[in-house]
Amino acid sequence: ENEEKLTFENDRYVLLYSGIIYNAEQIKKKVSEKKSVKQKTTDVGELLALCIELFGVRKTLRLIDGNFALVFFDKKQNELYLARDKWGVKPLYYTIRGNTLYFASEIKALWSALPLQTDETRLLFFTLGVVETSEPASAFKDVSQVKVGAFLHFQSQGKTTEDYYFRHDEYYDLNYFHQLQKTGKDELALNLKSLLERAINKQTDRNRLVGAMVSGGVDSSLMAYFASEYYSDLKLITADIEGPFSEFKEADFLAKSINRPLIAAQFEPEMLLNKWAENTFYYEMPIIFHANAMPIDVAAKKAKENGINMVMMGEVTDALF
């Protein structure tokens, strides 16, 4: 992923940001309508700080198209904001000890500064995958996640508020649903094609060697097909899981169909246990529901070995079909 980690500070504001913004130019244009911005400015942190100054935190967060964890501090007002992207791609954890707020994108960073304890009651439910998919819970006592599409506002004298700047039900449009029901299959297919192509163009960097993780599913196959039309050097990566769950045959058929090389990362049964502890360390909670994290990790490392530093995935979206 073309990820940025940046810090911006001036006399009044401090902004910390981790992630990627796909519409920085649009944000720059909107800010420029209200305030002079250097034409060649590429400092995303400065743009975001200016945008917050002009339009406020909520509106700025709604404007951002991307995956991010963001911290914004107003020195003059002595106010601090923690925020996460609309889909929760980037984690952001926090805990309050006494009168001090600690925050980090990984619990391991908090662990290096504070004594942390696992929450035994919460971990009783880990076999059901509850801890894994819940928010704002974490596997550690008094350590919480900033909720998806939300921000926390910390003010002086200990006042804290939480608010959503985005909810997923905003995408639900019953009238549009009924309209789609009356639309022909050919037109629907063209609309879907346009959406997929636009997403691939927006979220990838033509200056990097791009790869696509594939299985044999509809989602990754469609993504790889459309991406192959834009990237002549696109490489496909698959986790070749030994045994009845192997999808190598389907992935190989896809690679031959779109005339792209396929890189296979071998995943043997015993690797599941060997990788479980390592991946739990990265995941920072028990892995039950997302056991596919282990073969994905092996495939990602194989991609890196082959010089690929940006990988597309169609994870879970086959549910659409």
ZITA-V315536 format. One record per pair of residues at least 12 apart in sequence whose ideal C-beta (glycine too) atoms are under 7 Angstrom apart, sorted by the first residue. I is the first residue (numbers start at 0). J is the second residue. If there is no record, write none. Layout:
I,J / I,J
This chain:
0,19 / 0,309 / 1,19 / 1,204 / 1,207 / 1,309 / 2,18 / 2,19 / 3,16 / 3,18 / 3,19 / 3,43 / 4,17 / 5,43 / 5,44 / 6,44 / 7,42 / 7,44 / 7,45 / 7,48 / 11,73 / 11,74 / 11,75 / 12,48 / 12,71 / 12,72 / 12,73 / 12,74 / 13,72 / 14,44 / 14,47 / 14,48 / 14,71 / 15,70 / 16,43 / 16,44 / 16,47 / 16,67 / 16,69 / 17,67 / 17,68 / 17,89 / 17,104 / 18,65 / 18,66 / 18,67 / 18,68 / 18,84 / 18,89 / 19,65 / 19,66 / 20,43 / 20,63 / 20,64 / 20,65 / 20,67 / 21,64 / 21,65 / 21,201 / 21,202 / 22,64 / 23,43 / 23,46 / 26,46 / 26,50 / 26,62 / 27,40 / 27,46 / 29,62 / 30,46 / 30,49 / 30,50 / 30,53 / 33,53 / 34,49 / 34,53 / 36,49 / 47,59 / 50,62 / 51,71 / 56,71 / 56,80 / 56,150 / 57,164 / 60,82 / 60,150 / 60,164 / 61,164 / 61,165 / 65,84 / 66,84 / 66,86 / 66,88 / 66,89 / 67,84 / 67,89 / 68,83 / 68,89 / 68,90 / 68,91 / 68,104 / 69,82 / 70,102 / 77,155 / 78,152 / 78,153 / 78,154 / 79,153 / 80,150 / 80,151 / 80,152 / 81,93 / 81,102 / 81,145 / 81,150 / 81,151 / 82,145 / 82,150 / 83,145 / 83,147 / 83,149 / 85,148 / 85,165 / 86,147 / 87,147 / 89,104 / 90,104 / 90,144 / 91,104 / 91,144 / 91,145 / 92,106 / 92,109 / 92,137 / 92,142 / 92,143 / 92,144 / 93,143 / 93,145 / 94,109 / 94,141 / 94,142 / 96,113 / 100,153 / 101,113 / 105,283 / 106,137 / 106,139 / 106,142 / 106,283 / 109,142 / 115,139 / 115,142 / 116,139 / 116,140 / 117,138 / 117,139 / 118,138 / 118,139 / 118,140 / 121,136 / 121,138 / 122,138 / 122,285 / 125,285 / 125,287 / 126,287 / 128,287 / 128,288 / 130,284 / 130,285 / 131,284 / 131,285 / 131,287 / 131,288 / 131,289 / 132,288 / 134,146 / 134,147 / 137,284 / 138,283 / 138,284 / 138,285 / 148,163 / 148,164 / 148,165 / 148,166 / 149,161 / 149,162 / 149,163 / 149,164 / 150,162 / 150,164 / 195,221 / 195,222 / 195,225 / 196,225 / 199,222 / 199,225 / 199,226 / 199,229 / 200,229 / 203,309 / 203,311 / 204,309 / 207,308 / 207,309 / 208,232 / 208,306 / 208,307 / 208,308 / 209,230 / 209,233 / 209,309 / 209,311 / 210,234 / 210,236 / 210,302 / 210,307 / 210,310 / 211,223 / 211,226 / 211,233 / 211,235 / 211,310 / 211,311 / 212,236 / 212,237 / 212,298 / 212,310 / 212,312 / 213,235 / 213,237 / 213,250 / 213,253 / 214,237 / 214,246 / 214,249 / 214,250 / 215,246 / 215,249 / 215,250 / 215,253 / 216,313 / 216,317 / 217,317 / 217,320 / 218,313 / 218,316 / 218,317 / 219,312 / 219,313 / 220,253 / 222,311 / 222,313 / 223,235 / 223,253 / 223,257 / 224,257 / 226,311 / 227,257 / 227,259 / 233,259 / 234,259 / 234,260 / 234,262 / 234,305 / 234,307 / 235,250 / 235,254 / 235,259 / 235,260 / 235,261 / 235,262 / 236,262 / 236,264 / 236,298 / 236,301 / 236,302 / 236,310 / 237,250 / 237,261 / 237,263 / 237,298 / 238,264 / 238,266 / 238,294 / 238,295 / 238,297 / 238,298 / 239,263 / 239,264 / 239,265 / 239,266 / 240,266 / 240,294 / 241,266 / 241,267 / 241,268 / 242,268 / 247,263 / 262,301 / 262,302 / 262,305 / 264,297 / 264,298 / 264,301 / 266,294 / 266,297 / 270,293 / 270,297 / 271,293 / 274,293 / 274,296 / 275,293 / 278,292 / 278,293 / 278,296
